[in-house]
Amino acid sequence: MRLLDWSSLQAYLIWAYVGLPGGSGIIQNQDDFRAWLLRKGQVRVTVGRQNTVATVGQWIIPAHGTLHYEFSPDARVISIRFRAAWPDGQHLIDARSHTLLDARRFPALETTAKAMARIVSTLFPATGSRLLRECTDYHTYLGLQRGMTDWLEALISALEPSDKLVFPPVQVVDDRVLAAAQCMDRLPLDQEQPISMAAESAGLSLSQLDRLFARHLRLTPRRYFDQRRLRHASDILEHTNRPIKELAYELGFCHPSAFTVWFQKQKGFTPRAYRIRLKARHPAAEPAG
């Protein structure tokens, strides 16, 4: 693929830690990945009819869907949570089935994961799963980006012999679509006219942008921007106690009720019900504290 195509990959770290996992629980509506290396004990993961047990020395990346997980009482893990997706929403890794990897065959995965976890635990010891909302300087940001890039490179190398990697067809996405998508990725979430600004940045009319997005990404520009807002809203509701009214205004809604209607249409739950539902379960393999 071209460098331009690679630059459209949305890949970033959400957390990294070494230690005790989260016992057992359920994760729904996954839009990112969790990778667990079992250093001790085992974990059973179930999605639909797929039931897999990972033991000491194995990495497991659970499939997407409603995930049921159960760690043994003696389990110890390296846990990496990350996002890796293309502009059309396809994930870099085929998420239809669990992924198991032997840590001894791919030692770079563990080495780079430990390095990332060390940076996080040293500089953000109490951050938990809120790493993306931490303030830092550019040097620290670049250090984390390098760590994530090194780990992702090791993961891609491990998965290359299989059919687990998902790449868009070479040069299939129009350069103007990529330019518009990258513009929307940089805009504030409360931007009043994100589609107009994206069209202008790509040198397109609104109708041309709609047609090109439908052809290349199979979604509308509005849907693309809304997916970004939805990821942010879901993350805030899951990991913080911030007022829903405050979140609604942050996302550009003129009234909290409009945000509630929009969120329920996307997720099937009101923001309040979504938060309660997630808080009721134990978070999966999240950093202690």
N, C-alpha and C positions, 0 to 999 in steps of 0.2 A: 504494500500500500504506500501511497504518498505520505510524506511528512505531514501534509495538511490533514489527511484522513486520521493519522495517529493523534494529531493535536486535538481532535474532537472527542477523544476518549475521556470520559469523566471518571477519574480515578483518584480517590483520596482515602485517608485513614480516618476512622471514626473512634476507634480505641485500640490500645495494645497493652496487655498486662500479663504478668506471670503470677500464678497463685491458685487460690481456691475458686472453683466454679460455683455456679448458682444452684446446686441441688437438682431440682426438677421443676418443670413448668411447661408452658405453652407460649409459642410466639406466632402471631397472626400477621397477615398483610406484610410480609417481608419485601423490602425493596432494596436490600443490600445483602451482604454476605457475612457470615461468621465462619471463621476457620479456627478449629481447636486442635492443638497437639496434646495428646495424652502423655504426660510425663509419669503419671501414676494412676492406677485405677482404670475405669472404663466409663463410656457413655453409650446409652442406647438412644438413637434418634429415629423418629417415626414421622413420615409425611404420607398421608393416604395409606396405601398398602405397602409402601416401602419401609422396611424395618431393618436397621443396620446397627451393629455394635462396633465401636472403635475401642481398641485396647492400647496398652502402653506402646509408645513408639509409632503411633499412627496419627496422621492428620486426617480430620474429617471436615468437609464443607457441606453442611446439610442442604438438601434440595429446598426449593421455595414451595410455599404452600403453608398450611397450618402445621407447624412443627411442634411435636411433643418430644421432649428430651428428658433424660434421667441420668444424672451422674452418680456413680457409686460414692459412698461416704468418704472413701479414702482418695478420691480423685484429685489430681493436681494438673493444671493445664497451662499452656501458653495460648492466649486468646487474642485473635485479631478480628476486628470488625471493620469492614471496608466497603466502599462502593466502586464498581467498575462497570460502566455502561456506555453505550453509544448514543448519539443524539436521538435516534428513533426509539430509545427505551430498551433495546435489546441489551442483555447483559453480556459481558465479555466471556463469562463462564456459563455453559449450559446448565441451567438451574432445575432441569426436570428430574434429575436424579442426584443422589448423594455422591460426593467425591471422596474417595479414600486414597491416601498416599502414605507410603512407607518413609518415615523420617530418615532412616539410614541410607536410603537410595538418593535422597535429596537433602543433604545436610545444609545447603545454603538457605533453605526455608527456615530452619530453626535458628541459624546464626543471625540472619537479618531480622527475624521476628524478635529475638532477644534484644538486639540493638535498638529497635524501635521502642520496645517496652521499657528499656532502661532510660531512654530520653524522656518518655512520658512520666515515669515514676519519679524521676529526678526533678523535672521542671514543673510538673503538674501533679503533685502527689495526692491531691484531694479532688481531682477533676471527675473521677468516675467516667460515665459515658458522655460527659459534656465537653469533650475535648475541643470540638469545633467552635465552641463559643468562648474559649479561653483567649485572652489577649496576650500577645507576645511580640517580639521584634522580628525583623526580616531574617536575621541569621538563624534563629530558632526555627522559623517557618521553613527555610530552605533545608535545614537539617532533617526535619520530619519528612519533607518531600523527598529528599534523597533516600531516606530510610524506606519510605513507601515504594519508591521506584525500584530499589534494590530487591525488596521482598516480592513485588509484583513480577519483576524479571525472573526471579527464582521460581515463582509459581507458574508462569507461562512456560518456562523451560521444562518443568515437571509435567505439565499437561499437554505439551506439544505432540507427544507420540499417540495420544488418545484423540477422541473426537469431541472433547469437552470445551474447546475454545470456539467462540463465535466471532467471526470477522465479517464485516460488510463486504460485498463484492467490490473489487478494485475500481476506484474512481466512479462509483455509482452515484455518489451524492454530489449534487451541483455545488460548486464553490460558493455560489450566492446563498444557498441554504445554510452551509456551514458558517458563513459570515453572519447571517441573521441569527442563527442559534447561539453563536458565541457572543453576539451583542446582548441577547436576552439573558445569557448566563451571567453577564456583568452588571445588569441593571438592578437597582434596588427593588425589593419585593413589593413595595407600595407604588411603583412607577405607574402613573395614570395611563400612559399611552405606550406600552411596551411593544405592541405589534407595529405601530406606526414608526417607532424609532428603529426597530429591527429592519423594516422594509427600506427605510431611508438609508441605513448603513450598508445595505446590500444593493442599493440602486434599483429597487423594484417598487412597483405599485402594490397596494394591498391585495388586489386580486391575483397578481402574478405570484406574490409570496404564498398565498393560500394554495394555488395550484401546484407550486413547486414543493411545498411541504407535504401535500397529499401524495404527490408522485414519489418523492424520495424517502420521506419519513413515515408515511401512512398515518399522519395526524395533522391537526391544524396548528398554526402558530400559537393560537390561544391555548390549546391543549398542552402544547410544549411548555409554555410559561406557567400554566396552572400546575403541571406536574412538579415543577420546582417549588412553587408555593406550597403544594400539598406535602412534599417531603419535609419542608421546614416546619409546617404546622404540626405534622405528626410527631416530629422529633421534640418540639417544644412541649406538646401535650404529654408525651410519654416520660420525659426526663426532667421536667420542671413543674413548679406549682404556679407559674405565672398566670395572672387573670386572663380569662378567655377574651374579655373585652379589649385588653391591651394587645393581645395577639391579633385580633381582628383588625385593629387600626394599623398595626405594623405591616399587615399584608395588603393594606390599601382598601379595605372595606369601609364604607361610610357608616355602617351600623353593625353591631354584633349580630343582629338577627340575620343579616345578609350573609355573614360569614357562616353562621350555623346552617343555613339552608344549603350553601355551596359545599360545605364540608360533608354534610350528611349525604348529599348527592354523590360525592366522590367515594366515601368510605362506608356508607350504610349505617353510620352512627352519628349522633350529634357530637360536637367536641367534648361536651361534659361526659356523655356516656362512653365515648372512646377512651377518655382519660381514666375513668373509673374501671373500665374493663381491663385496661393494661395494668393499673396499679394493683388490681386484685391478684394478679399472678406474680410469681417471683421472677425478676428479670434474669434472663439466661446468661450465665457465665459473665456477669458484669463485674467490673472492678469493685473490690470491697470498699465500702464507704461511699 
